[in-house]
Structures are given as C-alpha cells and as structure tokens.
C-alpha cells in the first residue's frame, strides 16, 4: 500500500467546524487506499489530545505547535521579510525537520497539503508527488477584508492578500495538482492550468437528517464559528439592517445565533429583543430542527458554506446571500431563496414565514438536493482516484520545489513538536460531524 503524508494547518478533529470537516473526510476517504501519516499543527493542548483520535484511520499522527502569541510575532517578522504573515504564523522549524526525517526513513509516495499555509512543509518533504488543497482562494478573502477596512488595516490586508497570492501561484507551479472547493473558487484563483481542479464538499445526510420541529413561535437560526470574521460581519449586519423591520412585522419572531467563541460584538447582539447568542453547544441539530428558517447573510464568503448544506440536509428552509450561495450546485427558488439587500431579506423571510406550503416544498427540495449531489462518498471519489494515480505515476517535483522555495526549511520557527505513533484501527468507524 502506498504511503501518504497529510499535512494540515490545524488538527482536523473533531469534524465539527468547516476547516476540520473537509480535511477529516479527505483523510477517511484516503485511508482505505493509503498508509496515512497525518501531520497537523496544534494550537492548544486540546488539539494535541484530539489529534490522537485520528489514529483510528491513520498509521501515525504527528503534531507540532503553532500560532499563539509567538505565531503573531513570527507573522510580523515574516511580513518584514517580504513574505505573508500566514507563513510566519504557521511556521515551526522543528516540526518541519520531523517531517523531513520521517520521509527520509521511508519515502512518501504522496504529500497532501491542506491550506496554502502548509506549502513550505509540502515542498520540503521528499515525495514522488504533491497535492495541495487550497480549499478556498484565501488571497481573495484578504482582498475582501481590505476593501471593507480603512487606514493601517487596509494596508495590512492588502499586503497579506499579495503574500498569500504568491503562495497560491507557487503551489500551482510546484505541485502536481491543486484543489479548490468549487468552480467559482477556480475562477477566483485566476490561474489557467490543467493542474487546478475542483473537488466539492459534502454533508453527512445520516447525521444531518430531518427531525420533527417542536412547537413554538416562528424563529430564525444562524450556525457557525462566531469569532470568524465573515460570520461576525454577516450576523451583525443582519441584526442591524434587517432584524428591526422583521421584528416590527412579526413581533413574536426570534433569532438564535449558534456557535462557539462569539466575538464581543456578537455577544452584544443578545441585547436586541428576540436575539439569543448561545456560544458553544454540544450539537447544532436541535437548533436547526427548532428553526422555521435558517439564514446565512454573509457579505464575505469563500468556497462552500457547510452551514447551508447542513440546514438543507435537515430539510430546513434556507435564505442565503449571493456570496454564501456561490459555488453551490443548487436551484435558487426551488432548493433555497437568495437575498442581498435588507428589503430582499425581509421579503424572503416573510414569504417563508407566511407561506407554509412554499416553505415545506422548499424543505423537501433542499433535502432531495443534498441527498442526490452532496454525499461525501460521491464528492471524495475524484480525490481518491487522483491521489492513487499520482502516487503511482507522477515524477518527483522535489528539485523544482526546492528551486522555487529554497529557504522553506530555514523559514520554519523553532517550537516544540509532539510526536505520537498510532496503530491503524477500524477505518469504517467514522464519527459524526456537527
């Protein structure tokens, strides 16, 4: 069986938030075809403990520390050296040395990087082939931040967009394949190459399944990690620009914002009549099941919004913004509704609150859509085939990688690295994502 190194910028377990879900399902899809070593950067003691659980699907799990205050310092130094802050924040020299030594003892047939921040590691480890999953075009995200900012922040975000864009270009130059989550992200990357392809996200339709809605007043729900800038921006805009008019027209309406680590401005939204901010919850499904309508009012969005797929899988009526819907293979008006301006939002939400037949038809169509198009096995099949082919046939890009990125080993930070060997267990034992 071929040997694969999967490098992630964060520990992809438990699969309970967007950045973990995709990586976790990539690992479990590849586990049946490869001897996998997972190498992940841990940002807390909890991450290190969680990483050991991946031993159920992997031959070995390696973790190295990253981020924190030292990560921000190294990010600033990276910017001063003409690189992106992203490269410095995720840099760990000892971790990189561990990966190089691991590949030296028994060469990897394929190295798989998850997120552009792992590119220095991907290019440094000896391997027959390299795949980089950029997921989203992060440079475009930083551009969006810059457009919404002023003063020094605008300069910093613009500078970071330029640095991350250089990483993305280097990935296309030096890797055998570069993946993105949708055709829309491929277009946003703006690089014409046969190496660039899209592999979409899925949803666990057994876990996220229809549940009976408990009796109660009409309600809206938003789910997501609530210190993530696009989520913070979206819900704050919605409560400021849309909620007062909705509440005036439907006084009994409630809005529940569900997700871990709410930023201070999100917590303050609970001061508004009818708005609840939950913080972390053990399971988002009861909140989705209790809602009349799921709203996704993102003004900044990249890639595939798992929160939309999860709500659709639970046959909830969904209203989403254009940026949130972009990249989804859905029929607007049949599977979900779209709204952008405050008037659009008020009209769409009111239509669903008032029109039970329309709402139920939308719910049925939403569930059928994810069942037919978004199972993880269907979405991951092209990825497995690609990796099998490259691990067997691709020539080594190590020399080209080292020429394009000669200082990648020296650029890693000296931080402690924890290594945990794990024995492969039952590959079919897949935990459920929330």
N, C-alpha and C positions, 0 to 999 in steps of 0.2 A: 504494500500500500504506500502511495506517495506521501511525502512529508510536507506539511503546510504550516507556516508561521502566520498567525493572525494578530496584527498589531492594532490596538485601539487606543484612542486618546483618553478614554475613560473606561472604567470597568463596565462591561455590558451585562451586568446582572445586579439586582433582579430586573427583568424586562418590563419596567413599569413607567418608563418615560421615553419620549421619542428617540433620543440619541442612543438609548440602550436597546430598544425593541428591534430595530433593523439589524444591528450588529449581532444580537443574540440569535435571531432567526437565520442569519447568514452562517453563523458557526454551527448551529444544529443541522442545517441543510448540508453542509460540507462534511460533517462528522462521519457520515456513513461511507464517504469516499476517500478520506484522507486521515492520516495520523496528524492530529492538530496540536500545535503548541500555541496557546493564547498568551500574548504579552500585552498587558494593559497598564496604563498609568493610573495610579490610585491617588485620590485627592483627600482621603480621610482613612482613619483606621477601619471604619465600616466598609469602605471599598475593598480593603485587603481581605477582610473576612468574607465579603460577598464573592470575591474572585475565586475563592477555593471551591465554591459550589459549581463552577464551570468544569471541574474535574469529572463530572458525570458524562461529559461529551468529549473531553479533551485528554490527550496523553499527558500534557504538562501545562501548568499555569504559572506564568512569571508576572510579577508586579514590580513596579518602580514608582517612587514618589514623584509627584509633580504638582504644580500650582501653588496655592497658598501665597503668603507674603513674599517668599523668595521667588516664586514664579512671576509675580508682578515686577520685582526688581530686575530679574533676568529678562523679562519682556521689555522693560525700558532700555536695558543695555543692548538688547537685540535691535531695537529701533535706532539707537545711537550708532550702531554698527552698520546701518543701512538695510537691515532685514525687517521682517514683520515682528510685531510683539507676540503673535501667535507662536512663532518658532521658539522664542525665549521662554514663554510661559510653560510650554510642554517639554522643555529640554531637561534631560537627565543623562549625564555622561556615563555614569556607572551602569545605568540600565542599558544604554546602547552597547557598552562593552560586553555586558552579559549576553545580549542577543547575538553579537558578532561571534563570541566564543561558543555559544550554543550551535550556531551554524557551522563553525569550524570543526566541532566534534563530529557532527553528522549533517552534511549539507541539506538544506531545504530545497525541495523541488519548486516550491512557490512561496513567495512572501505576499501577503494580502494586507494592505494598509487601509484603515478606516478613518477618514477625515484627513484633510490636507496637512494638518499639524503633525501627522506621523510620517510624512515623506522623508525627512532626514534619516529616520530609522529604517524605512523600507529600502532606501538606496544604499545603506551601509552594510546590510546583511547579505552574505553570499547566497545566491539562489539562481536556479535556472530561469525563473520567470517572476514577474512582478505585476500585481494588480493593485490599483489604487481606487478605492471607493470614496470619491469626494462627497457623495450624498447630495449636498446642495452646493450651489456656487456661493461660497462664503464671501468672496470679494464683492459680489452684488449686494449681499446683506450689509456689508460695511459701507458701500456706496449709499444704500438707503438710509443708514444711520447718519451719514454725513449730510445728506440732503435735508434731514429734519433737525440738524444741530446748528449751532452758531458758535462763533468765536473759536477758542482753542480746541474744543471738542470736534468741531467741523474739520479742522486741520488734521487732528489725530485720526479721525475715522477715515478721512481721505487717504492719509498716509498708510493706514493699515490695509485699506482696500487695495492699494497699489502693491504692497508687500505680499498679501495673500494671492493676488492675481499672478505674481511671479511664481509662487509655489504651484499654482494650478497649471501654468504653462510648463513648468519643469516636470510635473507629473506626466503630462501628455508626451513630452519629449523622451523621458527616460523609462517609463513603464510600458509593459506590453499591452495593457488595457486600462482604461479609465472609465469608471462607472458613475452615473448620476441617477437620481431617483425618478426622473421623468424627462420626456422630450422637451418640455418647457425649460428645464434646467440645462439640457444640452444646448438649446438656443442661447440661453443666457451666458453660457461659457464662452461662446463666440469663437471657438477653435474648430476648424474643419479638419477632422482626422478620422480615419477608419477605426482608430483605437478607442474612440469615445462612443459609449453606448449607454442606453438607459436600462435599468433594472428596477422595477417599481416595488413599492411597499405592499404588504398585505395586511390582513386582520384575522385574528383567531375567531372565527364565526361560531365555534362551540362555546368559547368563553363569553364572548360578547353576543349574547343571544336575546331574543325578545323576552321581556319579563312583564308581567301584568302591572300596569300603572296603578299605584294606590290612590284612593280618593283624596281629593284636595283641591285647593284653588289653582287657577292657571299659573304656570311657572315656566321660567327660562333657566337654562343652565349653561355654564361655560366650564370646560375642564382643561387643565394644563399646568405646567410648572410656572408658578406665579412670581418668580424673580427673573424670568426670561423676558428680555426687553420687548419683543413683538407681542407677547401675551399681555404684559403690563400696559403697553401703549394701547392695545386693542380694547381691553375692558375699561380702562379709564376713559377713552374716547366714547365708548358706548354709554357709560353711565352719565357722562357729561352732556352728550349731544342727543342721545336717543331716549334714555330711560325716563327723563321727566315727562315727556309727551306720552310715552306708553303708559306710565303710571297714572297720568291725568285721565287717560281714556279708559284704562282698566285698573281701577283703584286697588283691587284685590290681587293684582299680579305681583309675583315675587321673582327675584333673580338671585341664583346661587352660583357663586364663583368657587370652584372646587380645584384645589391643587396645593402642593407643598410650597413652603418658603415664600409666602406672599410678601412682596415688597411693601415698604411703608405706605406708599401711595395707594396700593391695592387694599391694604388693611383699612385705610381711611374711607374707602368706598362703603364699608358697612355702616357708616354714619347716615347714609342715604336711606330714606324709607323704603322698605321692601327688599333691600340688598343684604345678602349674607355672604361672608367670606369664611370658608371652612378651615383653611390651612390643609395640612396633610391628612388624608383619610386612608383607611386600610383597603378600601375598594370603591372605585368610582361608579360601579354599575348601579347600585341603589339610587344614586343621584341622577344618573341618566334615565333610569326607569321612571323616576318620580316626576321628571320634567315633561311639560307639554311640548316644548320646543327647545332644541339645542341651538345656541347662537355662536358663531365664530366670526367676530367682527375685526379680523386682523387687517391692519393697514400696511404692515411689513410682514412678508411671508416668503419662505423659500421652500421648494420641494413639495412633499406630500404631507398633508396635515392628518396625522393619525387620529386626532380627536374627531375629525369628521367621519372617518371610516368606522370608528368605534361606535359613534352615535347612530350611524346608518345601520350598522350590524345589529343594534338593539332596537331597530325599527322606530327610531325617533325621527320626527320631522326636523330638518336642519335648515337654517338660514345662514349662509356664509357670504363673506365679501369676495370680490373678484380675485384679490391676491391669495386668499385662503383656498379657493376652489381651483385655481390654475394648477394644471398638472394632473388633476383627477379625471378619470375616464367616466364621467357622469353626464346625465342628461338634465340640464338646468330646466326647471319647470316640471319635471317628472320625478327625478330622484331627490332633488333638493331645490331650494329657492336661493336666489342671489340678491344681495342688496349692498349698496355702497353709500349713498347719501343718507342723512338722517331721515328724510321723508321716505326713501325706499325701505329703510329698516322698519319704520313704524307701519307702513302699508303691508309689508310682507309678514311681519309678526302678527299683526291684527288679522290678516287673511287666514292664517293658520289657527289662531285662537278662536275665531268666529266660525270657521268652516270645518266642521268635524269630518264631513265626507272627504273633502280635499286633503285634510291632514292625514286621514287614515290611508288614502290612496298613495300619498307621498311616502308614508311609512312602509307600506308593502313594497313599493317600488325600490326604496332605499335598501331594504333587506335583500331583495332579489338581486340588486346590482352587486352588492359585495359578495354574495354567495357565488355569483357567476364569474366575477372578474378578479376578486381580491383575496383568494385563499393563499396562504403562504407557500404551499407546495407548488402552486402554479407560478407564483411570482419568482420563486427561487430556482426553478428548473433551468432557465438560461444561465444563471450564475454557476450552477454546478457543472454544466456542460462546458462553459468557458474555462473554468479552472482546471477541469480534467484535461482538456485539450492543451492548454498552455503548459501544464506541468509535465506533459508527455512530449511535446513537440517544440516548445519555444526555445530559441537560442538565448544564451545569457546576455543580459544587458548590464552586467556589472561594470565593465570597462567604461561604457558610455555614461553610466550613472556616476561613477567616480569623477569623470571628466567634468560633468555638468555640476556636480555638487562636491567639490574636492575637500571642503572643510567640514563635512557633515559630522564626522566623529568629534572633531575639536569643538564644535558648536554646542555639544550637549553639556548640561550642567552637572556638577558633582553633587549628587544627592544619594541618600541610602536606597538600596534596592533589596526587596524581599523576594526570594525565590521559593516557590512551593511546587514540589513534584506531586502529580496526581495520577491515579490509575484510572483508565477508561472504565466507566460503568455503563449502565443501560442507556443507550443512545435514544431510545424511544421515550424515556422519562422526561418529558418537556414540561416545565412549569408554565402556568398560565400568566400572560401579561395583563396588567391592568392599566 
